[in-house]
Amino acid sequence: MEQRLNCKIVQDLLPNYIEGLTSDITNQAIKEHLSTCDECRIILDTMTKATKEIKAVPHKQINFLKKIKRRQWMIAVYSVFLSVIILLGAYFLFGSRDFPVPSSNVTISDVYQMSDGTIHYSISAKVQNYVSTVTSYNNGDTEINRIYENRRLTSDENGSLVSLPERWSPVKHANTSNVTTGIYYEGTGKSDRIIIWEKGMSVPKATTEQEAQYKVYLEKKNR
């Protein structure tokens, strides 16, 4: 290399020079420069010592540092996971949601049969907050009633009694051959049912006054 290297170029090349990555021609040029430049020799000595110190770190120590880093990552992941579990748990325990009212909290009353076969009944339920939804489903031969209340899972409220509007359920369905053979209240599942009426069950016949109330109900319904 005919042209001599200046300090800036030499200092840029020193890291590769220390690691033995420069060519023989470059090595010769660097040595010639170092023989006449105190500043670059000091920088070379400093870089060489730093490199030796890094290489002198025991392998076990490096592995230990890796383990610490991995452990920190694991702690962070577990912390996030635990936080999510706590938040979800708090929501399910203390958040307000809809729950089916169990049959043990439900009372069926005023069950009687109209002259056209329609079954009348009333439902009242003890709820801790308020009734959110009332459903009645008829699949053709079975009618299922359900009540849902809005409350917290861990609610400590004593609850209050809520009476739902009285119901008239026809046994024979207009314009179809379907006949209802059973009317039930279903709480938390099929195993949690109250029989309101079943075919063949003996229930009182409606009085004249009750028939009159039924007639008013039909008139309002058909308007």
Beta strands, then each sheet from edge to edge (+ up, - down):
strand 1: 96-100
strand 2: 106-113
strand 3: 119-127
strand 4: 130-138
strand 5: 142-152
strand 6: 160-163
strand 7: 167-169
strand 8: 182-186
strand 9: 193-198
sheet 1: 1+ 5- 4+
sheet 2: 1+ 5- 8- 9+
sheet 3: 2+ 3- 6+
sheet 4: 2+ 3- 7+
end
